[in-house]
Each structure stands twice: as C-alpha cells, then as structure tokens.
Amino acid sequence: MSTFGELESLPTKEIWNGVIARVVQSELITMAIVELEPNSVVPEHHHVNEQLGFVIEGSVVFTVGGERRECTPGSTWRILADVPHDVQVGPEGAVVAEVYSPVRADWAALPEQAPQPPRWPDLQ
C-alpha cells in the first residue's frame, strides 16, 4: 500500500451482506471506512482486535457487551478485544470510520472488489 491514497481508488471488501469496507492498513493498525446499507445487520461477533469508531453519516444501533446505544453522526464507540457486539443499521444506511489494533488479518482473505465511487465524501 502506498503512503497516500484516495478512498475512491481503494478496492472494497464485502465484510457482511450489505456492509462494505475500504481498508487502509499499516503494520500495526487497520483503518476502514465502512458503508452499511439501509436496515442491514452486522451479526453478533467478537474478535481479538480492539475497535474504535465513529459515525460519519446515518445511524446505527450498537449492542456492545450487552449495552445498547443508538449512534448518529459524531457518536463514538470503543470495543475491547473479545467483547461480543452487533449492529443494526438505520433506514437511511450509514457510513462509519473504524480503527482496529492489531490489524484485521481475517479480512485479508476476503476477496477485493473493484474500486467504486464512495458514498462519502460526496465528490460530485
């Protein structure tokens, strides 16, 4: 991966049905801009990675370790390693930014799709 890039030129990876990510990765950290389709669901799961994130647009309802919260633009979250969590996406969909440490090695095996215009930012 080059030092600099643009979201529109990054390949996408389908993480779950209706959930695509554009991934920027270093040796120790994975950052992803994630686009979630309206009313999509990220099923309950957990991973060894710590996860930080915030909503850029739209809304999501997170359940993290049994605590449920609606997150809208500007809302943040912190998920420690191995804590179960799930997401219900609002009717308008959402775009979120997330950072993981250590890197999401499990995502490396997911097929890449050709770059496509991002939902955010609106470059038109």
N, C-alpha and C positions, 0 to 999 in steps of 0.2 A: 504494500500500500504506500502511496506517495505521501509526502508530508502534508500537502494541501489538496483539497478537493471541493467538489460541489455536490450537494445532495442529488441533484438531477442526473448526475453522471454515475452514481453508485448503483450497483445491481441491488435488486430486492431479494429478500428471502421470506417465504411464507412460513411463519412460526406456528400458527394455528389457522384454521379456516377463518378467513376474513381479517387476518392480522398479518401485516407485512412489516418488515423491518429493513432499514438501510443502516448498515453496520460500519462503524469506524472503530478500528481496533489497534491497540499498541501491544507491547509485550505483556503488560500487566492489567490493562483495563479494556473493556468493551463499552462503547457508547452506541446507542441505537436511537434513531428517530423512528417511532412506530406509528403506523397508520392503522386504525381499527375501524372496520365497517360498522354502520349503524346496527345496534342491537346484537352485535357479536359477543361471544363469550370466550374468555380465557379460562379453561377449567382449572380446578384446584390442582396445584402442583407445588413442589419445592425444589430447591437446588442449592448447591454448595456456595453459590455466589451471593455476596451482599448486593443489594439492589437499591439504588436511589433514583428518583424520578420526579417529573412534574408534568402537568397538563399544559399543552400549548393552546389547543382549541378543542371544543366539545366537552364531553363529560364522561366519566367512568365511575362505577361504584366498586371500590376495592374491599375485599374482606381479607384481612391480614391477621393471622393468629387469632381468629375469632372476632376481631374488631372490624366493624363495617363502617365505611365512610364514603360519601359522595365527594368526588374530586372534580373541580372545574378549573378553568384557566388560572394558573398561578398556584394551585394546590400542589403540595409536595408529598412524597412518601419515602419511608426508609424501611427496608425489609432486610432483616438479618439473615444470615445463612441458615438454610434448612427450615425456615418458618413457612408453613403452608399458607398459600394465598390464591385468590381467584379474582377475576374482573368481569363485571357486567358493563357493557358499553351502552351509552345513552342513545336516543333515537336519531341524533344528528351525527353519530360517529365521533371519533376523537383522533387527535394527534398528540403523542406524548414523547418526551425525551427521557431516556433511561441510561444509567451508567451501572456497570457490573464489575465487580472485582472478586476473585480473579476473572480472567477472560471467559466468555461463554464458549468453551471448547465444544460443547454439544451442538452449537449452531454451525460449526464448521462443516459438518456432514450434510447439512440441509442444502438442497440444490439452489443455485442462484438463478434468478430470472433477469432478463434484460432490463437495463435502466428504463425508467418511465418518468414522466413528469410527477413531481411530488405534490401531495395535497397542500403542504405547507413548505416553504412560503409560496404564496400565490405570485408567480413570476410573470403573469400576463400583463 
